[in-house]
């Protein structure tokens, strides 16, 4: 589990691994550098699939769950 208290948190995940992130503030952005990510957040009915170079802005306070659909590198800022 990751708590994002630093300005930029870089994360590397192998395929099928997942990260639960608590304390991600609305307005924070997840940036996919490599791989494919599946992202969902508390209070949001939508799921997001991020490809390399894509990003997603967190809109709700609460938990964010990220799963690597392929080996992936991403960061939160």
C-alpha positions in Angstrom: 0.0 0.0 0.0 1.3 3.4 -0.9 0.5 6.7 0.8 1.3 9.6 -1.6 2.7 12.3 0.6 5.6 13.2 -1.6 5.3 15.4 -4.7 6.2 12.6 -7.0 6.0 8.9 -6.3 7.4 6.5 -9.0 6.2 3.0 -9.1 7.3 -0.1 -11.1 4.9 -3.1 -11.2 5.1 -6.5 -12.9 2.1 -7.7 -14.9 -0.9 -8.5 -12.8 0.5 -6.7 -9.7 -1.7 -4.1 -8.1 -1.2 -1.1 -5.7 -3.8 0.3 -3.3 -3.1 3.9 -2.7 -4.6 5.8 0.2 -4.5 9.6 0.7 -4.3 10.5 -3.0 -5.7 14.0 -3.1 -8.1 15.1 -5.7 -6.2 16.9 -8.5 -3.3 14.4 -8.2 -2.3 12.9 -11.6 -1.3 9.3 -12.5 1.1 9.2 -15.4 1.7 5.9 -17.3 5.3 5.8 -18.6 5.3 2.1 -19.8 3.0 -0.8 -19.9 -0.8 -0.7 -19.5 -2.6 0.2 -16.3 -6.2 -0.3 -15.1 -7.2 2.3 -12.6 -10.3 2.7 -10.4 -11.0 5.1 -7.6 -13.5 5.2 -4.7 -16.7 6.9 -5.5 -16.2 6.8 -9.3 -18.2 4.3 -11.3 -15.8 4.5 -14.2 -12.6 2.5 -14.7 -9.7 3.8 -16.6 -7.1 2.1 -18.9 -3.9 4.0 -19.3 -1.4 3.4 -22.1 2.1 4.8 -22.3 2.0 8.6 -22.3 -1.5 8.8 -21.0 -2.6 10.3 -17.7 -5.6 10.3 -15.3 -6.5 13.0 -12.8 -7.9 11.8 -9.5 -11.3 13.5 -8.9 -12.5 11.9 -5.7 -11.0 11.7 -2.2 -10.4 8.1 -1.1 -8.6 5.0 -2.3 -7.2 4.5 -5.8 -6.5 1.0 -7.1 -4.0 0.4 -9.9 -3.4 -2.9 -11.7 -0.6 -3.5 -14.2 -2.1 -5.3 -17.2 1.5 -5.5 -18.6 4.8 -4.7 -16.8 4.4 -1.0 -16.1 6.1 2.1 -14.8 4.0 5.0 -13.6 4.2 7.9 -11.2 1.8 10.1 -9.2 2.3 13.8 -9.0 
